Amino acid sequence: MHNTSPLSALRQWLGENHLDGMIVPRADAWQSEYCAPYDEKLAWLTGFDGSAGLALVLKDRALLFVDGRYQVQARVQVNMDEVEIHHLHNEPLADWLAHNVAPGTRIGFEALLMTNAEYAQLSATPCELVPLKASPFDTLWTDRPAAPAGAIREMPVETSGESSADKRQRVAQILAEKGADYLAITLPDNIAWLLNVRGSDIPTSPVPLSFALLSRDGGVEWFVNDNKLHALPQAVRDAFTLAPQDAFIDRCKQLSQGKRVLVDADSAPVALRFAIEPQGEIVWHTDPITLMKANKNPTELAGYRECHHQDGAAWVNFLAWLSREVPQRAEAGNPLTELEVQAQQLAFRERQPGFIEQSFATISAAMSNAAMCHYHSSDASNKPLLQDHFYLNDSGGQYQNGTTDATRTLAWGKVDPQQRLHYTAVLKGFLSLITLQFPSGTQGHQLDAFARRPLWEMGLDYDHGTGHGVGHQLLIHENPHRIAKKVNPWPLVAGNIMTIEPGYYLADSHGIRIENQVEIVESRPGFCKFASLTLIPIDLSQVELSLLNDQEKQWLDEYHQQVREAISPLVDSDARPWLFEATAPIRVNR
């Protein structure tokens, strides 16, 4: 439980500044999914540390809005006597304000932490939005961590597959077509991709927190603090005009007179609009880098395929170790715990060539903890792994040549029969989507129901997306592609990298997810299919095999043969027998 002193302090500050409330998003100036500790304002204020959410703090009540992934977690982490939990999408903040506040209610916000799209929605409510000149957290958060200053390194063209100069010219051509003089780039992964650099400001997210302006001639002004540049070759630095990070907004004010600046409404902070509009003109358009980055080149694709061999070997060594240790430790009355297991898994990954760091914080979740989709184990929540209960592991790695993400749900005994049916339904949904052939250009929301149908037939569902893009040694959740219920207008084409990850979660009981990372490839003229990059056995011990059809069994057998042939030369000798047993054809010993 978090005490209420931060809320009380903020309310006092609001009163002193003649405000009725304040919006505190889980966001930084770059709309990062994973924030540096310096920017975890929502966690400091409420105790909730999930990757999506926002708080509305009023004089007499506080509301926390989180999506379906965090409904359980939020109720565990916040003081429910002080904070109300609402659904971020089913009951969004704009709707709540429209029905619950009086006209003229003064609500403060930080313009660097709110996108223009969010500002437009909230501006339609009765309240008066007041951009703050100074953040209250600068004074109230007395033990605030230091601002991030991670070193920036070069991403060589041998790994990226295209020079920064060529990328910049491609983007500049789009600016010319749009009649724009500049592109304001606020997404760190877009900057990293464009400049062929990688950063270390946020663990597991190898992007530099910075801003950039790209002119129509391909020149770049890079707003980055120089204490991050010591590891970057001088030749790379000399390719750009450098300025401090905090100079970005003032520079936009200065250059915008009579100029047309392309700005992404969905990701750029509304502070950018406030800076440009008085004298210049904004061209509202999705940052073209976002889609360019998602369409991988042959060098990037080769890197993904190679690093999944290393990651698959680490997984198999880990799973073979679990198959020995879980029963032995349980029978000895000293069962393995979530934290022990995730530490051992990291040790196996660290032995792999090219491994840099994890691609996100591992989800190591036993029994009821797995019902929290984005659970992270702690000393307080650390559960044992028991043979007759599910254990869910969602993890990945950042490698020199790519990024990995996979989930396996495991058991070493016999779980409850109803849970076996849930596991079988999730597997059938996974198979339904990963075996699908679809027209090139199909959008993600048009595929989502294929993965949900087996669960829907049982009257069940899951409250998260079915798949997401994955960056190339970049962010684990890469825009713009998603497979989810929500409409996603971006076409899926050969060269996109996605995940497929249906699941099912029952609060206070169990959670199940099966996830493979996939490459979209051409299957026949005008059509595409998914080719699995992930090379990890799928646990069939808890599957009701009689509910699988012949096509599903054939895919599993062929996939497991692929895993066995690709990974067996790379794994430890004591893991090889387990691998051969785990990838045996379904008709053998099942």
GIBELTA-V375087 format. One record per residue. N is the residue number from 1. OMEGA is omega in whole degrees, -180 to 180 (999 if undefined). D_LAST is the distance of its C-alpha to the last C-alpha in Angstrom with 1 decimal. Layout:
# GIBELTA-V375087
n | omega | d_last
N | OMEGA | D_LAST
N | OMEGA | D_LAST
This chain:
# GIBELTA-V375087
n | omega | d_last
1 | 176 | 46.5
2 | 177 | 49.0
3 | -172 | 52.6
4 | -176 | 54.8
5 | 176 | 57.5
6 | 177 | 56.4
7 | 180 | 56.6
8 | 180 | 60.0
9 | 180 | 61.2
10 | 179 | 60.2
11 | 178 | 61.9
12 | 179 | 65.1
13 | -180 | 65.0
14 | 179 | 64.5
15 | 180 | 67.5
16 | -178 | 69.6
17 | 173 | 68.8
18 | 178 | 69.5
19 | 178 | 66.0
20 | -179 | 64.2
21 | 179 | 60.7
22 | 174 | 58.5
23 | -180 | 55.3
24 | -180 | 53.1
25 | 169 | 50.1
26 | -172 | 47.2
27 | 166 | 48.5
28 | -176 | 50.5
29 | -178 | 53.0
30 | -179 | 50.2
31 | -179 | 47.8
32 | 174 | 45.2
33 | 176 | 41.8
34 | -176 | 41.9
35 | 169 | 45.4
36 | 178 | 47.3
37 | 178 | 48.2
38 | -175 | 51.7
39 | -178 | 50.7
40 | -177 | 48.6
41 | -179 | 51.3
42 | 178 | 49.2
43 | 178 | 47.3
44 | -175 | 50.6
45 | -170 | 52.0
46 | -173 | 49.2
47 | 179 | 46.5
48 | -176 | 43.9
49 | 176 | 42.4
50 | -173 | 40.0
51 | 179 | 40.4
52 | 178 | 41.8
53 | 175 | 44.4
54 | 179 | 48.2
55 | 169 | 50.6
56 | -179 | 53.8
57 | 177 | 56.2
58 | -177 | 59.1
59 | -172 | 62.0
60 | 178 | 60.4
61 | 177 | 56.7
62 | -177 | 53.8
63 | 176 | 50.9
64 | -179 | 47.7
65 | 179 | 45.8
66 | -179 | 42.2
67 | -173 | 39.4
68 | 180 | 36.1
69 | -168 | 34.4
70 | -179 | 36.9
71 | 179 | 37.9
72 | -177 | 36.1
73 | -178 | 37.2
74 | -179 | 40.8
75 | 176 | 41.1
76 | -169 | 40.0
77 | -175 | 42.4
78 | 174 | 45.6
79 | -175 | 48.2
80 | 175 | 47.6
81 | -176 | 51.2
82 | -173 | 52.6
83 | 175 | 50.2
84 | 179 | 48.9
85 | 177 | 45.5
86 | -179 | 45.4
87 | -174 | 42.9
88 | -175 | 43.9
89 | -179 | 43.1
90 | 178 | 43.4
91 | -174 | 46.7
92 | -177 | 48.0
93 | -178 | 51.0
94 | 179 | 53.3
95 | -179 | 52.7
96 | 179 | 53.2
97 | -178 | 56.5
98 | -175 | 57.7
99 | -170 | 57.5
100 | 179 | 58.3
101 | 180 | 61.1
102 | 177 | 64.7
103 | 179 | 66.3
104 | 176 | 67.5
105 | -173 | 65.1
106 | -179 | 65.1
107 | 180 | 61.6
108 | 177 | 61.5
109 | 176 | 58.9
110 | -172 | 58.5
111 | 177 | 58.9
112 | -176 | 56.9
113 | -180 | 53.8
114 | 178 | 54.0
115 | 178 | 53.2
116 | 179 | 55.7
117 | 178 | 53.2
118 | 180 | 52.8
119 | 180 | 56.6
120 | 179 | 57.2
121 | -176 | 55.0
122 | 180 | 56.6
123 | 179 | 60.1
124 | -180 | 59.8
125 | -177 | 59.7
126 | -174 | 62.9
127 | 174 | 62.8
128 | 179 | 64.7
129 | -175 | 62.5
130 | 176 | 64.3
131 | -176 | 63.3
132 | 176 | 63.9
133 | 178 | 66.1
134 | -179 | 64.5
135 | 177 | 61.2
136 | -177 | 61.5
137 | 178 | 58.7
138 | -179 | 60.9
139 | -175 | 63.0
140 | -176 | 60.9
141 | -170 | 57.9
142 | 179 | 59.8
143 | -178 | 56.9
144 | 177 | 55.4
145 | 180 | 53.5
146 | 175 | 55.2
147 | -176 | 54.7
148 | -180 | 52.1
149 | -178 | 53.5
150 | -180 | 50.5
151 | 178 | 51.4
152 | -180 | 50.9
153 | 179 | 49.7
154 | 170 | 49.8
155 | -171 | 46.9
156 | -178 | 47.8
157 | 177 | 47.9
158 | 178 | 45.7
159 | -178 | 42.9
160 | 176 | 44.1
161 | 180 | 44.9
162 | -179 | 48.3
163 | 177 | 51.5
164 | -180 | 52.7
165 | 179 | 55.9
166 | 177 | 54.1
167 | -177 | 52.0
168 | 178 | 55.2
169 | 177 | 56.9
170 | 179 | 54.2
171 | 180 | 54.4
172 | 178 | 58.2
173 | 178 | 58.2
174 | 176 | 56.5
175 | 179 | 59.1
176 | 179 | 61.8
177 | -180 | 60.2
178 | -178 | 60.1
179 | -180 | 63.7
180 | 178 | 62.7
181 | -177 | 64.4
182 | 167 | 61.7
183 | 174 | 58.1
184 | -176 | 57.6
185 | -178 | 54.2
186 | 180 | 52.8
187 | -175 | 49.1
188 | -180 | 48.4
189 | 175 | 45.5
190 | 176 | 47.7
191 | 180 | 50.4
192 | -180 | 48.0
193 | -176 | 46.8
194 | -175 | 50.4
195 | -176 | 52.0
196 | 175 | 49.1
197 | 173 | 49.0
198 | -175 | 46.5
199 | -178 | 47.4
200 | 179 | 46.4
201 | -176 | 48.0
202 | 179 | 44.8
203 | 179 | 41.9
204 | 179 | 38.8
205 | -171 | 41.0
206 | 179 | 42.9
207 | 175 | 45.8
208 | 174 | 49.5
209 | -175 | 51.0
210 | 175 | 54.0
211 | 179 | 55.7
212 | 171 | 57.0
213 | 176 | 59.4
214 | 179 | 59.0
215 | -175 | 62.2
216 | 177 | 62.6
217 | 179 | 63.6
218 | 178 | 60.3
219 | -177 | 61.8
220 | 165 | 60.0
221 | -175 | 61.4
222 | -177 | 58.8
223 | -173 | 59.3
224 | -180 | 57.6
225 | -172 | 58.9
226 | 177 | 60.1
227 | 177 | 58.6
228 | -166 | 55.2
229 | -171 | 56.5
230 | -179 | 57.3
231 | -176 | 54.2
232 | -180 | 54.8
233 | -179 | 56.7
234 | -179 | 60.3
235 | 177 | 59.8
236 | 180 | 57.1
237 | -177 | 59.3
238 | -180 | 62.3
239 | -175 | 60.5
240 | 170 | 60.8
241 | -173 | 63.5
242 | 177 | 62.5
243 | 179 | 63.5
244 | -179 | 62.4
245 | -175 | 59.5
246 | -180 | 61.9
247 | -172 | 64.2
248 | -175 | 61.9
249 | 178 | 63.1
250 | 178 | 66.8
251 | 178 | 66.3
252 | 175 | 64.9
253 | -175 | 68.0
254 | -172 | 70.2
255 | -169 | 68.8
256 | -178 | 68.2
257 | 180 | 71.8
258 | -178 | 72.0
259 | 177 | 68.5
260 | -174 | 65.3
261 | 177 | 62.2
262 | -177 | 58.7
263 | 179 | 56.7
264 | -176 | 53.2
265 | -175 | 53.6
266 | -175 | 50.1
267 | -176 | 49.9
268 | 178 | 53.5
269 | -180 | 55.3
270 | 174 | 58.1
271 | 179 | 60.4
272 | 177 | 60.4
273 | 180 | 61.7
274 | -178 | 64.4
275 | -171 | 65.4
276 | -168 | 65.6
277 | -178 | 66.8
278 | -176 | 70.3
279 | -177 | 71.4
280 | -179 | 68.7
281 | 178 | 66.3
282 | 170 | 62.6
283 | -178 | 60.4
284 | -177 | 57.4
285 | 175 | 54.4
286 | 177 | 50.9
287 | -176 | 51.1
288 | 180 | 50.4
289 | -176 | 48.7
290 | -179 | 45.8
291 | 177 | 44.6
292 | -177 | 45.7
293 | -177 | 43.6
294 | 179 | 40.5
295 | -169 | 40.8
296 | 178 | 39.7
297 | -176 | 41.4
298 | 179 | 39.8
299 | 178 | 40.4
300 | -179 | 38.7
301 | 178 | 35.7
302 | 179 | 35.4
303 | 176 | 35.6
304 | -177 | 32.8
305 | -177 | 30.5
306 | -175 | 31.6
307 | 177 | 31.3
308 | 171 | 27.7
309 | 178 | 26.9
310 | -178 | 28.6
311 | 177 | 27.1
312 | 178 | 23.5
313 | 178 | 24.2
314 | 179 | 25.6
315 | -177 | 22.5
316 | 175 | 20.1
317 | 180 | 22.5
318 | -178 | 22.6
319 | 177 | 18.9
320 | 177 | 18.5
321 | 178 | 21.5
322 | -177 | 20.2
323 | 177 | 17.0
324 | -169 | 19.5
325 | -176 | 22.3
326 | 179 | 21.0
327 | -177 | 19.8
328 | -178 | 22.8
329 | 179 | 25.3
330 | -180 | 24.2
331 | 179 | 24.4
332 | -179 | 27.8
333 | -180 | 29.0
334 | -171 | 29.6
335 | 172 | 26.9
336 | 177 | 26.8
337 | -180 | 28.6
338 | -177 | 28.5
339 | 176 | 31.5
340 | -175 | 30.4
341 | -178 | 27.1
342 | 176 | 29.0
343 | 179 | 31.6
344 | 178 | 29.1
345 | 178 | 27.5
346 | 179 | 31.0
347 | 177 | 31.7
348 | 180 | 28.8
349 | -176 | 30.2
350 | 177 | 33.7
351 | -174 | 32.9
352 | 178 | 32.1
353 | 177 | 35.0
354 | -179 | 36.7
355 | 180 | 35.4
356 | -178 | 38.2
357 | 174 | 37.0
358 | 179 | 34.4
359 | 171 | 34.5
360 | 179 | 34.6
361 | -176 | 34.3
362 | 171 | 30.6
363 | 179 | 29.1
364 | -165 | 27.3
365 | 178 | 26.6
366 | 173 | 25.0
367 | -173 | 24.7
368 | 178 | 27.7
369 | -179 | 29.2
370 | 176 | 26.6
371 | 174 | 28.2
372 | -169 | 31.1
373 | -178 | 30.1
374 | 179 | 32.3
375 | 172 | 32.2
376 | -174 | 33.4
377 | 177 | 33.2
378 | 177 | 36.5
379 | -177 | 37.7
380 | -174 | 38.4
381 | -171 | 35.0
382 | -179 | 32.7
383 | 176 | 29.8
384 | 172 | 27.4
385 | -179 | 23.7
386 | -168 | 22.1
387 | -173 | 18.5
388 | 179 | 18.1
389 | 179 | 19.8
390 | 171 | 19.3
391 | -178 | 21.0
392 | 178 | 22.3
393 | 178 | 23.7
394 | -175 | 25.8
395 | 179 | 27.8
396 | -177 | 29.4
397 | 168 | 32.1
398 | 179 | 35.4
399 | -180 | 35.7
400 | -174 | 38.9
401 | 178 | 37.5
402 | -174 | 35.4
403 | -177 | 33.6
404 | -180 | 30.0
405 | 180 | 28.2
406 | 176 | 24.5
407 | 171 | 22.7
408 | 173 | 19.2
409 | -167 | 18.3
410 | 169 | 16.2
411 | -174 | 15.3
412 | 175 | 14.4
413 | 178 | 14.2
414 | 180 | 13.9
415 | 179 | 16.3
416 | -178 | 18.4
417 | 179 | 17.0
418 | 177 | 19.6
419 | 175 | 18.7
420 | 178 | 15.0
421 | 177 | 16.8
422 | -180 | 19.1
423 | 180 | 16.5
424 | 179 | 14.9
425 | 178 | 18.5
426 | 179 | 19.4
427 | 180 | 16.5
428 | 176 | 17.6
429 | 176 | 21.1
430 | -179 | 20.5
431 | 180 | 18.9
432 | -178 | 21.8
433 | -174 | 24.4
434 | 178 | 23.1
435 | -172 | 22.7
436 | 167 | 26.1
437 | -174 | 29.2
438 | 180 | 32.4
439 | 176 | 36.2
440 | -178 | 37.6
441 | 175 | 39.5
442 | -179 | 37.3
443 | -171 | 37.7
444 | -178 | 35.1
445 | 179 | 35.7
446 | 180 | 35.1
447 | -169 | 31.5
448 | -174 | 30.7
449 | 178 | 29.8
450 | -178 | 26.9
451 | -176 | 25.0
452 | -170 | 26.3
453 | -180 | 25.9
454 | 176 | 22.5
455 | 179 | 24.0
456 | -179 | 27.4
457 | 177 | 25.9
458 | -176 | 25.1
459 | -176 | 28.6
460 | 178 | 27.4
461 | 174 | 28.5
462 | -172 | 29.0
463 | 171 | 32.4
464 | 179 | 32.1
465 | -179 | 32.0
466 | -180 | 28.9
467 | -179 | 30.1
468 | 173 | 33.0
469 | 179 | 34.8
470 | -178 | 34.5
471 | 178 | 37.6
472 | -169 | 38.1
473 | 179 | 38.7
474 | -175 | 40.1
475 | -179 | 39.0
476 | 175 | 35.3
477 | -174 | 36.2
478 | 173 | 38.5
479 | 11 | 40.6
480 | -169 | 41.1
481 | 174 | 37.8
482 | 167 | 35.5
483 | -174 | 32.8
484 | 177 | 33.7
485 | -178 | 35.4
486 | -178 | 38.8
487 | 175 | 40.5
488 | -170 | 40.3
489 | -172 | 42.8
490 | -177 | 41.7
491 | 174 | 40.3
492 | -176 | 37.0
493 | 177 | 37.5
494 | -178 | 36.2
495 | 173 | 36.7
496 | 176 | 35.7
497 | -176 | 33.1
498 | 166 | 31.1
499 | 171 | 28.2
500 | -170 | 25.7
501 | 173 | 24.8
502 | 180 | 24.2
503 | 172 | 23.7
504 | -173 | 24.4
505 | 178 | 26.5
506 | -175 | 27.7
507 | 179 | 30.7
508 | -179 | 30.6
509 | -174 | 26.9
510 | 175 | 24.4
511 | -177 | 24.0
512 | 171 | 21.3
513 | 174 | 21.9
514 | -174 | 20.0
515 | 169 | 22.6
516 | 169 | 23.1
517 | -173 | 26.5
518 | 171 | 27.3
519 | 175 | 30.2
520 | -177 | 31.7
521 | 175 | 32.4
522 | 178 | 34.2
523 | 174 | 32.1
524 | -176 | 35.0
525 | 178 | 38.6
526 | -177 | 39.0
527 | 179 | 35.3
528 | 174 | 32.9
529 | 178 | 29.2
530 | 173 | 27.3
531 | -175 | 26.2
532 | 170 | 24.1
533 | 180 | 25.9
534 | -179 | 23.4
535 | -176 | 21.2
536 | 177 | 18.7
537 | 174 | 14.9
538 | -178 | 13.8
539 | 179 | 11.7
540 | -175 | 8.6
541 | -178 | 8.0
542 | -177 | 10.6
543 | 169 | 10.0
544 | -172 | 10.4
545 | -180 | 8.5
546 | -180 | 11.0
547 | 177 | 13.7
548 | 176 | 13.0
549 | -175 | 15.1
550 | 180 | 14.9
551 | 180 | 17.2
552 | 179 | 15.1
553 | 180 | 11.9
554 | 180 | 14.4
555 | -179 | 16.1
556 | 179 | 13.2
557 | -179 | 12.4
558 | 178 | 16.1
559 | -179 | 16.7
560 | 174 | 14.3
561 | 177 | 16.0
562 | 179 | 19.3
563 | -177 | 18.6
564 | -177 | 17.6
565 | -177 | 20.7
566 | -168 | 23.0
567 | -174 | 22.2
568 | 178 | 21.4
569 | -172 | 25.1
570 | -172 | 26.2
571 | 176 | 24.2
572 | -177 | 25.1
573 | -179 | 24.2
574 | 176 | 22.5
575 | -174 | 20.2
576 | 178 | 19.2
577 | 178 | 16.5
578 | -180 | 14.8
579 | -179 | 15.2
580 | 178 | 13.7
581 | -177 | 10.5
582 | -178 | 10.6
583 | 179 | 11.4
584 | 177 | 9.1
585 | -176 | 8.6
586 | -177 | 6.0
587 | -177 | 6.1
588 | 174 | 5.6
589 | 178 | 3.8
590 | 999 | 0.0
